[in-house]
Amino acid sequence: MADRRPNPTPAPKYLGLVAQVKKRKDSFIQLFLMTGVLLLSMRSVGQKYRIKDLQDDTTALKEENGALASRMESIKQRLLQEAALEPTGFFASKLSVIFNESAPSPSSSSDS
């Protein structure tokens, strides 16, 4: 009797990475291009949200700047009012110099 064994099939050869790239060059190029587009899109979305956050920060800082300027003007006016109550006018003239208000000072009239 003849021994009937199935013919052994050769083991599939696995190609190396370089051989795979050469064999499917178009697919790999497409994969790299799509990956590049995906990475650029992700970076663009990140920058979009960063710009939004910076715009929100700018708005908040402008509001805070307005509030601080208003508060400084209020403090300045109160100081000037309190200084005006002083009978000699010494403090009012000093505050005018400090705040760069136009008030006649003795040193400027003697320089002429």
SETORSE-901291 format. One record per residue (C-alpha): chain; x, y, z. Coordinates in Angstrom, 3 decimals. Example, Ala and Ser with C-alpha at 12.3 -4.5 7.8 and 13.67 -1.06 7.14 Angstrom:
<pts>
PT,ch,X,Y,Z
PT,A,12.300,-4.500,7.800 .
PT,A,13.670,-1.060,7.140 .
</pts>
This chain:
<pts>
PT,ch,X,Y,Z
PT,A,0.000,0.000,0.000 .
PT,A,1.178,3.360,-0.834 .
PT,A,1.522,5.874,1.920 .
PT,A,-0.812,8.710,1.182 .
PT,A,0.297,11.741,3.067 .
PT,A,-0.840,15.159,1.998 .
PT,A,1.869,17.148,0.351 .
PT,A,3.207,19.602,2.887 .
PT,A,2.460,23.121,1.786 .
PT,A,5.364,25.472,2.031 .
PT,A,5.171,27.893,4.929 .
PT,A,4.133,31.340,3.768 .
PT,A,7.024,33.685,3.448 .
PT,A,6.594,36.892,5.324 .
PT,A,8.052,39.859,3.596 .
PT,A,10.117,42.333,5.545 .
PT,A,8.999,45.895,6.018 .
PT,A,11.100,47.223,3.157 .
PT,A,9.773,44.537,0.820 .
PT,A,6.199,45.321,1.899 .
PT,A,6.776,49.005,1.202 .
PT,A,8.179,48.257,-2.230 .
PT,A,5.318,45.917,-3.009 .
PT,A,2.559,48.293,-1.844 .
PT,A,4.249,51.620,-2.405 .
PT,A,1.043,53.497,-3.277 .
PT,A,-0.741,52.301,-0.150 .
PT,A,2.115,53.396,2.094 .
PT,A,2.317,56.801,0.442 .
PT,A,-1.410,57.214,0.945 .
PT,A,-1.077,56.131,4.585 .
PT,A,1.692,58.675,5.244 .
PT,A,-0.251,61.458,3.548 .
PT,A,-3.421,60.670,5.500 .
PT,A,-1.449,60.515,8.741 .
PT,A,0.098,63.903,7.950 .
PT,A,-3.317,65.419,7.264 .
PT,A,-4.661,63.940,10.498 .
PT,A,-1.775,65.347,12.540 .
PT,A,-2.141,68.780,10.945 .
PT,A,-5.873,68.720,11.637 .
PT,A,-5.286,67.833,15.278 .
PT,A,-2.751,70.647,15.616 .
PT,A,-5.159,73.068,13.959 .
PT,A,-7.950,72.154,16.357 .
PT,A,-5.595,72.616,19.302 .
PT,A,-4.584,76.044,18.029 .
PT,A,-8.225,76.972,17.496 .
PT,A,-9.044,76.272,21.120 .
PT,A,-5.877,78.066,22.243 .
PT,A,-6.931,81.160,20.280 .
PT,A,-10.406,80.976,21.836 .
PT,A,-8.886,80.788,25.323 .
PT,A,-6.597,83.734,24.573 .
PT,A,-9.538,85.798,23.312 .
PT,A,-11.452,85.013,26.497 .
PT,A,-8.409,86.021,28.554 .
PT,A,-8.106,89.266,26.581 .
PT,A,-11.756,90.107,27.215 .
PT,A,-11.401,89.378,30.937 .
PT,A,-8.230,91.477,31.155 .
PT,A,-9.884,94.415,29.376 .
PT,A,-12.805,94.278,31.808 .
PT,A,-10.436,94.099,34.757 .
PT,A,-8.392,96.986,33.338 .
PT,A,-11.537,99.099,33.034 .
PT,A,-12.560,98.284,36.595 .
PT,A,-9.093,99.142,37.930 .
PT,A,-8.957,102.404,35.978 .
PT,A,-12.377,103.353,37.345 .
PT,A,-11.304,102.486,40.873 .
PT,A,-8.075,104.504,40.540 .
PT,A,-10.007,107.521,39.259 .
PT,A,-12.445,107.208,42.156 .
PT,A,-9.600,107.066,44.692 .
PT,A,-7.910,110.018,43.033 .
PT,A,-11.094,112.111,43.171 .
PT,A,-11.657,111.253,46.847 .
PT,A,-8.078,112.208,47.687 .
PT,A,-8.444,115.519,45.873 .
PT,A,-11.765,116.217,47.639 .
PT,A,-10.255,115.504,51.042 .
PT,A,-7.203,117.618,50.229 .
PT,A,-9.434,120.505,49.107 .
PT,A,-11.022,120.552,52.572 .
PT,A,-7.641,121.396,54.124 .
PT,A,-7.552,125.196,54.649 .
PT,A,-3.930,125.863,53.585 .
PT,A,-4.213,124.124,50.196 .
PT,A,-0.771,122.585,50.660 .
PT,A,-1.949,118.980,50.222 .
PT,A,-4.149,119.878,47.255 .
PT,A,-1.212,121.452,45.440 .
PT,A,1.029,118.465,46.217 .
PT,A,-1.615,116.033,44.970 .
PT,A,-2.029,118.080,41.809 .
PT,A,1.693,117.760,41.184 .
PT,A,1.601,114.040,41.902 .
PT,A,-1.377,113.476,39.608 .
PT,A,0.065,115.783,36.908 .
PT,A,-2.927,118.064,37.135 .
PT,A,-2.555,121.563,35.781 .
PT,A,-2.123,123.661,38.877 .
PT,A,0.172,126.621,39.199 .
PT,A,3.248,125.706,41.149 .
PT,A,5.612,128.250,42.679 .
PT,A,8.692,126.682,41.071 .
PT,A,7.336,127.005,37.512 .
PT,A,6.470,130.699,37.897 .
PT,A,9.915,131.568,39.290 .
PT,A,11.706,129.808,36.383 .
PT,A,10.402,132.327,33.837 .
</pts>
